């Protein structure tokens, strides 16, 4: 199955707060490998905008460091799987970890709604 994974990035690594990212790393993957990857500049951040924008990009999975409850709810409405509390590292490494069932997630670094 081919899927798209979106990861908010800043300075080449996972951005710790989803809504503050400058770019998104978007990877097209199959069960075992990364087929293509791109860095995309999102529209200007407004509350509630990113979930619909990510869905328009065709992503069905988001890997994030921190994300507010409202954003999580909006992603669920878009049928996008969320993996929150991921390590702050290179986004391709996070995708490879995900594909190999080694993605580590932990505490949501965002504590607002």
Contact map, one row per residue, 1 for C-alpha under 8 A:
11100000000000000000000000000110000000000000000000000000000000000000000000000000000000000000000000000000000000000
11110000000000000000000000011110000000000000000000000000000000000000000000000000000000000000000000000000000000000
11111000000000000000000000011100000000000000000000000000001110000000000000000000000000000000000000000000000000000
01111100000000000000000001111000000000000000000000000000011110000000000000000000000000000000000000000000000000000
00111110000000000000000001111000000000000000000000000000001111100000000000000000000000000000001000000000000000000
00011111000000000000000111100000000000000000000000000100001111100000000000000000000000000000000000000000000000000
00001111100001000000000111000000000000000000000000000000000001110000000000000000000000000010000000000000000000000
00000111110001100100111110000000000000000000000000000000000000110000000000000000000000000000000000000000000000000
00000011111111100000111110000000000000000000000000000000000000000000000000000000000000000010000000000000000000000
00000001111111100000111000000000000000000000000000000000000000000000000000000000000000000000000000000000000000000
00000000111110000000000000000000000000000000000000000000000000000000000000000000000000000000000000000000000000000
00000000111111000000000000000000000000000000000000000000000000000000000000000000000000000110000000000000000000000
00000000111111100000000000000000000000000000000000000000000000000000000000000000000000011110000000000000000000000
00000011110111110000000000000000000000000000000000000000000000011000000000000000000000111110000000000000000000000
00000001110011111101100000000000000000000000000000000000000000011000000000000000000000010000000000000000000000000
00000000000001111100000000000000000000000000000000000000000000011100000000000000000000010000000000000000000010000
00000000000000111111100000000000000000000000000000000000000000011110000000000000000000000000000000000000000011000
00000001000000111111100000000000000000000000000000000000000000011110000000000000000000000000000000000000000000000
00000000000000001111100000000000000000000000100001000000000000000010000000000000000000000000000000000000000000000
00000000000000101111110000000000000000000000100000000000000000000000000000000000000000000000000000000000000000000
00000001110000101111111100000000000000000000000000000000000000000000000000000000000000000000000000000000000000000
00000001110000000001111100000000000000001100000000000000000000000000000000000000000000000000000000000000000000000
00000001110000000000111110000000000000111100000000000000000000000000000000000000000000000000000000000000000000000
00000111100000000000111111000000000000111100000000000000000000000000000000000000000000000000000000000000000000000
00000111100000000000001111100000000011110000000000000000000000000000000000000000000000000010000000000000000000000
00011110000000000000000111110000000011110000000000000000001000000000000000000000000000000000000000000000000000000
00011100000000000000000011111000011111000000000000000000000000000000000000000000000000000001001000000000000000000
01111000000000000000000001111100011110000000000000000000000000000000000000000000000000000000000000000000000000000
01111000000000000000000000111111111100000000000000000000000000000000000000000000000000000000000000000000000000000
11100000000000000000000000011111111000000000000000000000000000000000000000000000000000000000000000000000000000000
11000000000000000000000000001111100000000000000000000000000000000000000000000000000000000000000000100000000000000
00000000000000000000000000001111110000000000000000000000000000000000000000000000000000000000000000110000000000000
00000000000000000000000000001111111000000000000000000000000000000000000000000000000000000000000100100000000000000
00000000000000000000000000111101111110000000000000000000000000000000000000000000000000000000001100000000000000000
00000000000000000000000000111100111110000000000000000000000000000000000000000000000000000000000000000000000000000
00000000000000000000000000111000011111000000000000000000000000000000000000000000000000000000000000000000000000000
00000000000000000000000011110000011111100000000000000000000000000000000000000000000000000000000000000000000000000
00000000000000000000000011100000000111110000000000000000000000000000000000000000000000000000000000000000000000000
00000000000000000000001111000000000011111000000000000000000000000000000000000000000000000000000000000000000000000
00000000000000000000001111000000000001111100000000000000000000000000000000000000000000000000000000000000000000000
00000000000000000000011100000000000000111110000000000000000000000000000000000000000000000000000000000000000000000
00000000000000000000011100000000000000011111100001001000000000000000000000000000000000000000000000000000000000000
00000000000000000000000000000000000000001111100001000000000000000000000000000000000000000000000000000000000000000
00000000000000000000000000000000000000000111110000000000000000000000000000000000000000000000000000000000000000000
00000000000000000011000000000000000000000111111011000000000000000000000000000000000000000000000000000000000000000
00000000000000000000000000000000000000000001111111000000000000000000000000000000000000000000000000000000000000000
00000000000000000000000000000000000000000000111111000000000000000000001000000000000000000000000000000000000000000
00000000000000000000000000000000000000000000011111110000000000000000011001000000000000000000000000000000000000000
00000000000000000000000000000000000000000000111111111000000000000000000000000000000000000000000000000000000000000
00000000000000000010000000000000000000000110111111111100000000000000000000000000000000000000000000000000000000000
00000000000000000000000000000000000000000000000111111110000000000000001001100100000000000000000000000000000000000
00000000000000000000000000000000000000000000000111111111000000000000000001100100000000000000000000000000000000000
00000000000000000000000000000000000000000100000011111111100000000000000000000000000000000000000000000000000000000
00000100000000000000000000000000000000000000000001111111111000000000000000000000000000000000000000000000000000000
00000000000000000000000000000000000000000000000000111111111100000000000000000101000000000000000000000000000000000
00000000000000000000000000000000000000000000000000011111111000000000000000000000000000000000000000000000000000000
00000000000000000000000000000000000000000000000000001111111000000000000000000000000000000000000000000000000000000
00010000000000000000000000000000000000000000000000000111111100000000000000000000000000000000000000000000000000000
00111100000000000000000001000000000000000000000000000111111111000000000000000001000000000000000000000000000000000
00111100000000000000000000000000000000000000000000000010011111000000000000000011100000000000000000000000000000000
00111100000000000000000000000000000000000000000000000000001111100000000000000001111000000000000000000000000000000
00001110000000000000000000000000000000000000000000000000001111110000000000000001111000000000000000000000000000000
00001111000000000000000000000000000000000000000000000000000011111000000000000000011101000000010000000000000000000
00000011000001111100000000000000000000000000000000000000000001111110000000000000011111000000000000000000000000000
00000000000001111100000000000000000000000000000000000000000000111110000000000000000111110000000000000000000111000
00000000000000011100000000000000000000000000000000000000000000011111000000000000000110000000000000000000000111000
00000000000000001110000000000000000000000000000000000000000000011111101100000000000100000000000000000000000111100
00000000000000000000000000000000000000000000000000000000000000000111111100000000000000000000000000000000000001111
00000000000000000000000000000000000000000000000000000000000000000011111110000000000000000000000000000000000000011
00000000000000000000000000000000000000000000000100000000000000000001111111000000000000000000000000000000000000001
00000000000000000000000000000000000000000000001100100000000000000011111111100000000000000000000000000000000000001
00000000000000000000000000000000000000000000000000000000000000000011111111110000010000000000000000000000000000000
00000000000000000000000000000000000000000000000000000000000000000000111111111000000000000000000000000000000000000
00000000000000000000000000000000000000000000000100110000000000000000011111111100000000000000000000000000000000000
00000000000000000000000000000000000000000000000000110000000000000000001111111111110000000000000000000000000000000
00000000000000000000000000000000000000000000000000000000000000000000000111111111100000000000000000000000000000000
00000000000000000000000000000000000000000000000000000000000000000000000011111111000000000000000000000000000000000
00000000000000000000000000000000000000000000000000110010000000000000000001111111000000000000000000000000000000000
00000000000000000000000000000000000000000000000000000000000100000000000000111111100000000000000000000000000000000
00000000000000000000000000000000000000000000000000000010001111000000000000111111110000000000000000000000000000000
00000000000000000000000000000000000000000000000000000000000111000000000000110011111000000000000000000000000000000
00000000000000000000000000000000000000000000000000000000000011110000000100100001111100000000000000000000000000000
00000000000000000000000000000000000000000000000000000000000011110000000000000000111111000000000000000000100000000
00000000000000000000000000000000000000000000000000000000000000111110000000000000011111000000000000000000111100000
00000000000000000000000000000000000000000000000000000000000000011100000000000000001111100000000000000001111110000
00000000000000000000000000000000000000000000000000000000000000111000000000000000001111110000010000000011110000000
00000000000001000000000000000000000000000000000000000000000000001000000000000000000011111000010000000001100000000
00000000000011110000000000000000000000000000000000000000000000001000000000000000000001111100000000000000000000000
00000000000011000000000000000000000000000000000000000000000000000000000000000000000000111110110000000000000000000
00000000000111000000000000000000000000000000000000000000000000000000000000000000000000011111110000000000000000000
00000010100111000000000010000000000000000000000000000000000000000000000000000000000000001111111000000000000000000
00000000000000000000000000100000000000000000000000000000000000000000000000000000000000000111111100000000000000000
00000000000000000000000000000000000000000000000000000000000000000000000000000000000000001111111110000000000000000
00000000000000000000000000000000000000000000000000000000000000100000000000000000000001101111111111000010000000000
00001000000000000000000000100000010000000000000000000000000000000000000000000000000000000011111111100010000000000
00000000000000000000000000000000110000000000000000000000000000000000000000000000000000000001111111110000000000000
00000000000000000000000000000000000000000000000000000000000000000000000000000000000000000000111111111111000000000
00000000000000000000000000000000000000000000000000000000000000000000000000000000000000000000011111111110000000000
00000000000000000000000000000011100000000000000000000000000000000000000000000000000000000000001111111100000000000
00000000000000000000000000000001000000000000000000000000000000000000000000000000000000000000000111111110000000000
00000000000000000000000000000000000000000000000000000000000000000000000000000000000000000000000011111110000000000
00000000000000000000000000000000000000000000000000000000000000000000000000000000000000000000000011111111000000000
00000000000000000000000000000000000000000000000000000000000000000000000000000000000001000000011011011111100000000
00000000000000000000000000000000000000000000000000000000000000000000000000000000000011100000000010000111110000000
00000000000000000000000000000000000000000000000000000000000000000000000000000000001111100000000000000011111000000
00000000000000000000000000000000000000000000000000000000000000000000000000000000000111000000000000000001111100000
00000000000000000000000000000000000000000000000000000000000000000000000000000000000110000000000000000000111110000
00000000000000000000000000000000000000000000000000000000000000001110000000000000000110000000000000000000011111100
00000000000000011000000000000000000000000000000000000000000000001110000000000000000010000000000000000000001111100
00000000000000001000000000000000000000000000000000000000000000001111000000000000000000000000000000000000000111110
00000000000000000000000000000000000000000000000000000000000000000011000000000000000000000000000000000000000111111
00000000000000000000000000000000000000000000000000000000000000000001100000000000000000000000000000000000000001111
00000000000000000000000000000000000000000000000000000000000000000001111000000000000000000000000000000000000000111
